[in-house]
């Protein structure tokens, strides 16, 4: 049963980070662009929506934080060896 559990864990993380994170980034792009306002194809002008722009920026910050934390988690052994501290003490070890 441990092989099946391991496979399912890898599948879940792969789906979340492999498909979920780019989807969150895409939603952030759409929200930010809709919030910026601008001219439509028919010549009408939309007013900027600061709430949508802020939501888009929040999603960009979330994606950036996940990427930075993942890089720190991957390299924590090297960072701990060279600098003497664990950069992600809130994440479980191996």
Order of alpha helices (4+ residues) and beta strands (2+ residues): alpha-alpha-beta-beta-alpha-alpha
